[in-house]
Amino acid sequence: MNKIYIRKIILLSCIAVLLCVYIVQLALSRRTGIKSMPLEAGIDSMTIQTAESEARLTLRDGTWFVSRGEGQTEYEAAQSIVDNLLSDVKDLKLLAVATRSAGSDSARYGLDDASKIVVTASSGSEAVRTLHVGKATSTGSQNYVQIDDDGAVYIVGSALRRDFDKQCDDIRSKSIYSLDNDVKIDRISCTSYPDAGQDGGTPDSFTFVREDEAPSGETGADNDSVSVSKTTWKQLTSGMTEDGRKEADSDKIASWASSLSLLSASEWLADNARIPEGYALASELSFSAGGKDYKTKLYKGKEGEEDTYIMSCSTTPYLFKVASYVASRYSKTSGDFLK
């Protein structure tokens, strides 16, 4: 056998080996390549079901509401949370196939009936996508999931378990009220009770009103006259200046009024909850803004060694807890505003 013939055999063998390697790599790349599954249909309802709970989301007049199931009380949902859930459903990215069929091994992927989360997204009355969400992979940022009626288990490039492991109260909006930027508070009344309503002191009641003074001419940088309007806060009566007491500081009141433009709960109490035993009325506060009146009550109590606060507000029929720094905004005394 001459050398040229041997060289040809070796060359052809190398080509065959390289071709086999290429075929294997191509097959692997197709197996592990990212596959996008966008959903074009508009979603107007969604259910999130586990073995123990259900959360039902419904879009109505541009606002999302959440309930604990069909026929249950609906609450306004937190839009940012809903947006994240919708993105998870509509923008699936499949990274790989974990197995073509979970079969009796479904618990390994968190897809057994006791563990999985079933998410059904609908448009009108038609289900457009169903996700069976299993556990997270070892990376924590990826998830096992089954899609619609496909028995295969996929790895998706998002933490679906973390996002969908939510009950109704987790999705429910915690906003009590929020004033628009162009809406200003023009009157505040507050009564604070010493020692959270217990004997030993006189309640401190006071009312402030906002007054917009007429524009006055001031000299600008180019010696031009500039029209400047000023806002001042004054006590409704002259009580703070009687008996040698100091005058209220308008800037302090303005800062306080600004802090009252937004109220959020840290936690909702049960729908039929009442003020628990051991809580006492700490303050009552009301204000008017944009032609509307807002009324709040703050109750102080203890859970263990920690001071805790429960509030009611005229914008909602439900009681809620607030953080201590929020409670401090609603339990002021007139002395906090002295010059």
Contacts in CASP RR format, 6 or more apart in sequence:
PFRMAT RR
TARGET T0000
AUTHOR 0000-0000-0000
METHOD contacts of the structure
MODEL  1
MNKIYIRKIILLSCIAVLLCVYIVQLALSRRTGIKSMPLEAGIDSMTIQT
AESEARLTLRDGTWFVSRGEGQTEYEAAQSIVDNLLSDVKDLKLLAVATR
SAGSDSARYGLDDASKIVVTASSGSEAVRTLHVGKATSTGSQNYVQIDDD
GAVYIVGSALRRDFDKQCDDIRSKSIYSLDNDVKIDRISCTSYPDAGQDG
GTPDSFTFVREDEAPSGETGADNDSVSVSKTTWKQLTSGMTEDGRKEADS
DKIASWASSLSLLSASEWLADNARIPEGYALASELSFSAGGKDYKTKLYK
GKEGEEDTYIMSCSTTPYLFKVASYVASRYSKTSGDFLK
31 96 0 8 1.000
31 97 0 8 1.000
32 95 0 8 1.000
32 96 0 8 1.000
33 95 0 8 1.000
33 96 0 8 1.000
34 93 0 8 1.000
34 94 0 8 1.000
34 95 0 8 1.000
35 93 0 8 1.000
35 94 0 8 1.000
36 91 0 8 1.000
36 92 0 8 1.000
36 93 0 8 1.000
36 94 0 8 1.000
37 92 0 8 1.000
37 93 0 8 1.000
37 94 0 8 1.000
37 147 0 8 1.000
38 90 0 8 1.000
38 91 0 8 1.000
38 92 0 8 1.000
39 89 0 8 1.000
39 90 0 8 1.000
39 91 0 8 1.000
39 92 0 8 1.000
39 121 0 8 1.000
39 128 0 8 1.000
39 129 0 8 1.000
41 123 0 8 1.000
41 128 0 8 1.000
42 123 0 8 1.000
42 128 0 8 1.000
43 59 0 8 1.000
43 86 0 8 1.000
43 89 0 8 1.000
43 90 0 8 1.000
43 121 0 8 1.000
43 122 0 8 1.000
43 123 0 8 1.000
43 128 0 8 1.000
44 58 0 8 1.000
44 59 0 8 1.000
44 122 0 8 1.000
44 123 0 8 1.000
44 124 0 8 1.000
45 56 0 8 1.000
45 57 0 8 1.000
45 58 0 8 1.000
45 59 0 8 1.000
45 121 0 8 1.000
45 122 0 8 1.000
45 124 0 8 1.000
46 56 0 8 1.000
46 57 0 8 1.000
46 85 0 8 1.000
46 86 0 8 1.000
46 89 0 8 1.000
46 119 0 8 1.000
46 120 0 8 1.000
46 121 0 8 1.000
46 122 0 8 1.000
47 54 0 8 1.000
47 55 0 8 1.000
47 56 0 8 1.000
47 57 0 8 1.000
47 69 0 8 1.000
47 118 0 8 1.000
47 119 0 8 1.000
47 120 0 8 1.000
48 54 0 8 1.000
48 55 0 8 1.000
48 56 0 8 1.000
48 57 0 8 1.000
48 85 0 8 1.000
48 117 0 8 1.000
48 118 0 8 1.000
48 119 0 8 1.000
48 164 0 8 1.000
48 166 0 8 1.000
49 117 0 8 1.000
49 118 0 8 1.000
49 119 0 8 1.000
49 120 0 8 1.000
50 116 0 8 1.000
50 117 0 8 1.000
50 118 0 8 1.000
51 113 0 8 1.000
51 114 0 8 1.000
51 115 0 8 1.000
53 68 0 8 1.000
53 167 0 8 1.000
53 168 0 8 1.000
54 68 0 8 1.000
54 69 0 8 1.000
55 66 0 8 1.000
55 67 0 8 1.000
55 68 0 8 1.000
55 69 0 8 1.000
55 166 0 8 1.000
55 167 0 8 1.000
55 168 0 8 1.000
55 170 0 8 1.000
55 171 0 8 1.000
56 66 0 8 1.000
56 67 0 8 1.000
56 68 0 8 1.000
56 69 0 8 1.000
56 70 0 8 1.000
56 72 0 8 1.000
57 64 0 8 1.000
57 65 0 8 1.000
57 66 0 8 1.000
57 77 0 8 1.000
57 82 0 8 1.000
57 85 0 8 1.000
57 171 0 8 1.000
58 64 0 8 1.000
58 65 0 8 1.000
58 66 0 8 1.000
58 67 0 8 1.000
58 74 0 8 1.000
59 65 0 8 1.000
63 76 0 8 1.000
64 76 0 8 1.000
64 77 0 8 1.000
64 79 0 8 1.000
64 82 0 8 1.000
65 74 0 8 1.000
65 75 0 8 1.000
65 76 0 8 1.000
65 77 0 8 1.000
66 74 0 8 1.000
66 75 0 8 1.000
66 76 0 8 1.000
66 77 0 8 1.000
66 168 0 8 1.000
66 171 0 8 1.000
66 172 0 8 1.000
67 73 0 8 1.000
67 74 0 8 1.000
67 75 0 8 1.000
67 168 0 8 1.000
68 167 0 8 1.000
68 168 0 8 1.000
69 168 0 8 1.000
73 271 0 8 1.000
75 168 0 8 1.000
75 172 0 8 1.000
75 173 0 8 1.000
76 172 0 8 1.000
76 173 0 8 1.000
76 175 0 8 1.000
77 171 0 8 1.000
77 172 0 8 1.000
77 173 0 8 1.000
78 171 0 8 1.000
78 172 0 8 1.000
78 173 0 8 1.000
78 174 0 8 1.000
78 175 0 8 1.000
79 173 0 8 1.000
81 166 0 8 1.000
81 170 0 8 1.000
81 171 0 8 1.000
82 171 0 8 1.000
84 163 0 8 1.000
85 119 0 8 1.000
85 163 0 8 1.000
85 164 0 8 1.000
85 171 0 8 1.000
86 121 0 8 1.000
88 158 0 8 1.000
88 160 0 8 1.000
88 163 0 8 1.000
88 164 0 8 1.000
89 119 0 8 1.000
89 121 0 8 1.000
89 129 0 8 1.000
89 131 0 8 1.000
90 121 0 8 1.000
90 129 0 8 1.000
92 147 0 8 1.000
92 156 0 8 1.000
93 156 0 8 1.000
93 157 0 8 1.000
93 158 0 8 1.000
94 154 0 8 1.000
94 155 0 8 1.000
94 156 0 8 1.000
95 142 0 8 1.000
95 154 0 8 1.000
95 155 0 8 1.000
95 156 0 8 1.000
95 157 0 8 1.000
96 154 0 8 1.000
96 155 0 8 1.000
97 152 0 8 1.000
97 153 0 8 1.000
97 154 0 8 1.000
97 155 0 8 1.000
98 109 0 8 1.000
98 144 0 8 1.000
98 153 0 8 1.000
98 154 0 8 1.000
98 155 0 8 1.000
99 105 0 8 1.000
99 109 0 8 1.000
99 152 0 8 1.000
99 153 0 8 1.000
100 151 0 8 1.000
100 152 0 8 1.000
101 151 0 8 1.000
101 152 0 8 1.000
101 153 0 8 1.000
102 108 0 8 1.000
102 109 0 8 1.000
102 111 0 8 1.000
102 146 0 8 1.000
102 151 0 8 1.000
102 153 0 8 1.000
106 112 0 8 1.000
106 116 0 8 1.000
107 115 0 8 1.000
109 134 0 8 1.000
109 135 0 8 1.000
109 144 0 8 1.000
109 153 0 8 1.000
110 116 0 8 1.000
110 134 0 8 1.000
110 135 0 8 1.000
110 144 0 8 1.000
111 132 0 8 1.000
111 134 0 8 1.000
111 144 0 8 1.000
111 146 0 8 1.000
111 153 0 8 1.000
115 134 0 8 1.000
115 135 0 8 1.000
116 132 0 8 1.000
116 133 0 8 1.000
116 134 0 8 1.000
117 131 0 8 1.000
117 132 0 8 1.000
117 133 0 8 1.000
117 134 0 8 1.000
117 160 0 8 1.000
117 161 0 8 1.000
117 164 0 8 1.000
117 165 0 8 1.000
118 130 0 8 1.000
118 131 0 8 1.000
118 132 0 8 1.000
118 133 0 8 1.000
119 130 0 8 1.000
119 131 0 8 1.000
119 133 0 8 1.000
119 164 0 8 1.000
120 127 0 8 1.000
120 129 0 8 1.000
120 130 0 8 1.000
121 127 0 8 1.000
121 128 0 8 1.000
121 129 0 8 1.000
121 130 0 8 1.000
122 128 0 8 1.000
129 147 0 8 1.000
129 148 0 8 1.000
130 147 0 8 1.000
130 148 0 8 1.000
131 145 0 8 1.000
131 146 0 8 1.000
131 147 0 8 1.000
131 160 0 8 1.000
131 164 0 8 1.000
132 145 0 8 1.000
132 146 0 8 1.000
132 147 0 8 1.000
133 143 0 8 1.000
133 144 0 8 1.000
133 145 0 8 1.000
133 160 0 8 1.000
133 161 0 8 1.000
133 164 0 8 1.000
134 143 0 8 1.000
134 144 0 8 1.000
134 145 0 8 1.000
134 160 0 8 1.000
134 161 0 8 1.000
135 143 0 8 1.000
135 144 0 8 1.000
135 161 0 8 1.000
136 142 0 8 1.000
136 143 0 8 1.000
136 144 0 8 1.000
136 159 0 8 1.000
136 161 0 8 1.000
136 162 0 8 1.000
137 143 0 8 1.000
137 144 0 8 1.000
137 155 0 8 1.000
140 159 0 8 1.000
141 157 0 8 1.000
141 158 0 8 1.000
141 159 0 8 1.000
142 155 0 8 1.000
142 156 0 8 1.000
142 157 0 8 1.000
142 158 0 8 1.000
142 159 0 8 1.000
143 155 0 8 1.000
143 156 0 8 1.000
143 157 0 8 1.000
143 158 0 8 1.000
143 159 0 8 1.000
143 160 0 8 1.000
143 161 0 8 1.000
144 153 0 8 1.000
144 154 0 8 1.000
144 155 0 8 1.000
144 156 0 8 1.000
145 153 0 8 1.000
145 154 0 8 1.000
145 155 0 8 1.000
145 156 0 8 1.000
145 160 0 8 1.000
146 152 0 8 1.000
146 153 0 8 1.000
146 154 0 8 1.000
147 154 0 8 1.000
169 268 0 8 1.000
172 268 0 8 1.000
174 264 0 8 1.000
174 265 0 8 1.000
174 266 0 8 1.000
174 268 0 8 1.000
174 320 0 8 1.000
175 263 0 8 1.000
175 264 0 8 1.000
176 263 0 8 1.000
176 264 0 8 1.000
176 265 0 8 1.000
176 311 0 8 1.000
176 313 0 8 1.000
176 315 0 8 1.000
176 316 0 8 1.000
176 320 0 8 1.000
177 262 0 8 1.000
177 263 0 8 1.000
177 294 0 8 1.000
177 313 0 8 1.000
177 315 0 8 1.000
178 261 0 8 1.000
178 262 0 8 1.000
178 263 0 8 1.000
179 185 0 8 1.000
179 261 0 8 1.000
179 262 0 8 1.000
179 289 0 8 1.000
183 261 0 8 1.000
183 289 0 8 1.000
183 290 0 8 1.000
184 210 0 8 1.000
184 257 0 8 1.000
184 289 0 8 1.000
184 290 0 8 1.000
185 210 0 8 1.000
185 257 0 8 1.000
185 260 0 8 1.000
185 261 0 8 1.000
185 287 0 8 1.000
185 288 0 8 1.000
185 289 0 8 1.000
186 209 0 8 1.000
186 210 0 8 1.000
186 288 0 8 1.000
186 289 0 8 1.000
186 290 0 8 1.000
187 207 0 8 1.000
187 208 0 8 1.000
187 209 0 8 1.000
187 210 0 8 1.000
187 287 0 8 1.000
187 288 0 8 1.000
188 207 0 8 1.000
188 208 0 8 1.000
188 253 0 8 1.000
188 256 0 8 1.000
188 257 0 8 1.000
188 260 0 8 1.000
188 285 0 8 1.000
188 286 0 8 1.000
188 287 0 8 1.000
189 205 0 8 1.000
189 206 0 8 1.000
189 207 0 8 1.000
189 285 0 8 1.000
189 286 0 8 1.000
189 287 0 8 1.000
190 205 0 8 1.000
190 206 0 8 1.000
190 207 0 8 1.000
190 283 0 8 1.000
190 284 0 8 1.000
190 285 0 8 1.000
190 286 0 8 1.000
190 330 0 8 1.000
190 332 0 8 1.000
191 203 0 8 1.000
191 204 0 8 1.000
191 205 0 8 1.000
191 283 0 8 1.000
191 284 0 8 1.000
191 285 0 8 1.000
192 203 0 8 1.000
192 204 0 8 1.000
192 205 0 8 1.000
192 282 0 8 1.000
192 283 0 8 1.000
192 331 0 8 1.000
192 332 0 8 1.000
192 333 0 8 1.000
193 203 0 8 1.000
193 280 0 8 1.000
193 281 0 8 1.000
193 282 0 8 1.000
193 283 0 8 1.000
194 200 0 8 1.000
194 201 0 8 1.000
194 202 0 8 1.000
194 203 0 8 1.000
194 204 0 8 1.000
195 201 0 8 1.000
195 280 0 8 1.000
196 280 0 8 1.000
196 281 0 8 1.000
196 282 0 8 1.000
196 299 0 8 1.000
196 300 0 8 1.000
196 301 0 8 1.000
197 280 0 8 1.000
197 281 0 8 1.000
197 282 0 8 1.000
198 280 0 8 1.000
204 333 0 8 1.000
204 334 0 8 1.000
204 335 0 8 1.000
206 235 0 8 1.000
206 240 0 8 1.000
206 334 0 8 1.000
207 235 0 8 1.000
207 236 0 8 1.000
207 237 0 8 1.000
208 233 0 8 1.000
208 234 0 8 1.000
208 235 0 8 1.000
208 236 0 8 1.000
208 248 0 8 1.000
208 253 0 8 1.000
208 257 0 8 1.000
208 337 0 8 1.000
209 233 0 8 1.000
209 234 0 8 1.000
209 235 0 8 1.000
209 236 0 8 1.000
210 231 0 8 1.000
210 232 0 8 1.000
210 233 0 8 1.000
210 257 0 8 1.000
211 231 0 8 1.000
211 232 0 8 1.000
211 233 0 8 1.000
211 234 0 8 1.000
212 229 0 8 1.000
212 230 0 8 1.000
212 231 0 8 1.000
213 229 0 8 1.000
213 230 0 8 1.000
213 231 0 8 1.000
213 232 0 8 1.000
214 229 0 8 1.000
215 227 0 8 1.000
215 228 0 8 1.000
215 229 0 8 1.000
216 227 0 8 1.000
216 228 0 8 1.000
216 229 0 8 1.000
216 230 0 8 1.000
217 225 0 8 1.000
217 226 0 8 1.000
217 227 0 8 1.000
217 228 0 8 1.000
218 225 0 8 1.000
218 226 0 8 1.000
218 227 0 8 1.000
218 228 0 8 1.000
219 225 0 8 1.000
219 226 0 8 1.000
220 226 0 8 1.000
231 254 0 8 1.000
232 250 0 8 1.000
233 248 0 8 1.000
233 250 0 8 1.000
233 253 0 8 1.000
233 254 0 8 1.000
233 257 0 8 1.000
234 248 0 8 1.000
234 250 0 8 1.000
235 248 0 8 1.000
239 245 0 8 1.000
240 246 0 8 1.000
240 247 0 8 1.000
240 248 0 8 1.000
240 334 0 8 1.000
240 338 0 8 1.000
241 247 0 8 1.000
245 338 0 8 1.000
246 338 0 8 1.000
246 339 0 8 1.000
247 338 0 8 1.000
247 339 0 8 1.000
248 334 0 8 1.000
248 337 0 8 1.000
248 338 0 8 1.000
248 339 0 8 1.000
249 337 0 8 1.000
249 338 0 8 1.000
249 339 0 8 1.000
252 336 0 8 1.000
252 337 0 8 1.000
253 337 0 8 1.000
256 329 0 8 1.000
256 332 0 8 1.000
256 336 0 8 1.000
256 337 0 8 1.000
257 287 0 8 1.000
259 329 0 8 1.000
260 285 0 8 1.000
260 287 0 8 1.000
260 329 0 8 1.000
260 330 0 8 1.000
261 289 0 8 1.000
263 296 0 8 1.000
263 311 0 8 1.000
263 313 0 8 1.000
263 322 0 8 1.000
263 326 0 8 1.000
264 322 0 8 1.000
264 326 0 8 1.000
265 311 0 8 1.000
265 320 0 8 1.000
265 321 0 8 1.000
265 322 0 8 1.000
266 320 0 8 1.000
266 321 0 8 1.000
266 322 0 8 1.000
266 323 0 8 1.000
266 326 0 8 1.000
267 320 0 8 1.000
267 321 0 8 1.000
268 318 0 8 1.000
268 319 0 8 1.000
268 320 0 8 1.000
268 321 0 8 1.000
269 310 0 8 1.000
269 318 0 8 1.000
269 319 0 8 1.000
269 320 0 8 1.000
269 321 0 8 1.000
271 318 0 8 1.000
273 318 0 8 1.000
273 319 0 8 1.000
274 319 0 8 1.000
275 299 0 8 1.000
275 310 0 8 1.000
275 319 0 8 1.000
276 310 0 8 1.000
278 301 0 8 1.000
278 302 0 8 1.000
279 299 0 8 1.000
279 300 0 8 1.000
279 301 0 8 1.000
279 310 0 8 1.000
280 299 0 8 1.000
280 300 0 8 1.000
280 301 0 8 1.000
281 297 0 8 1.000
281 298 0 8 1.000
281 299 0 8 1.000
282 298 0 8 1.000
282 299 0 8 1.000
282 300 0 8 1.000
282 309 0 8 1.000
282 327 0 8 1.000
282 331 0 8 1.000
283 297 0 8 1.000
283 298 0 8 1.000
283 330 0 8 1.000
283 331 0 8 1.000
283 332 0 8 1.000
284 295 0 8 1.000
284 296 0 8 1.000
284 297 0 8 1.000
284 298 0 8 1.000
285 295 0 8 1.000
285 296 0 8 1.000
285 297 0 8 1.000
285 298 0 8 1.000
285 330 0 8 1.000
286 293 0 8 1.000
286 294 0 8 1.000
286 295 0 8 1.000
286 296 0 8 1.000
287 293 0 8 1.000
287 294 0 8 1.000
288 294 0 8 1.000
293 314 0 8 1.000
294 313 0 8 1.000
294 314 0 8 1.000
294 315 0 8 1.000
295 313 0 8 1.000
295 314 0 8 1.000
296 311 0 8 1.000
296 312 0 8 1.000
296 313 0 8 1.000
296 314 0 8 1.000
296 330 0 8 1.000
297 311 0 8 1.000
297 312 0 8 1.000
298 309 0 8 1.000
298 310 0 8 1.000
298 311 0 8 1.000
298 322 0 8 1.000
298 327 0 8 1.000
298 330 0 8 1.000
298 331 0 8 1.000
299 309 0 8 1.000
299 310 0 8 1.000
299 311 0 8 1.000
300 307 0 8 1.000
300 308 0 8 1.000
300 309 0 8 1.000
300 327 0 8 1.000
300 331 0 8 1.000
301 307 0 8 1.000
301 308 0 8 1.000
301 309 0 8 1.000
301 310 0 8 1.000
302 308 0 8 1.000
307 324 0 8 1.000
308 321 0 8 1.000
309 321 0 8 1.000
309 322 0 8 1.000
309 323 0 8 1.000
309 324 0 8 1.000
309 326 0 8 1.000
309 327 0 8 1.000
310 319 0 8 1.000
310 320 0 8 1.000
310 321 0 8 1.000
310 322 0 8 1.000
311 319 0 8 1.000
311 320 0 8 1.000
311 321 0 8 1.000
311 322 0 8 1.000
311 327 0 8 1.000
311 330 0 8 1.000
312 319 0 8 1.000
313 320 0 8 1.000
END
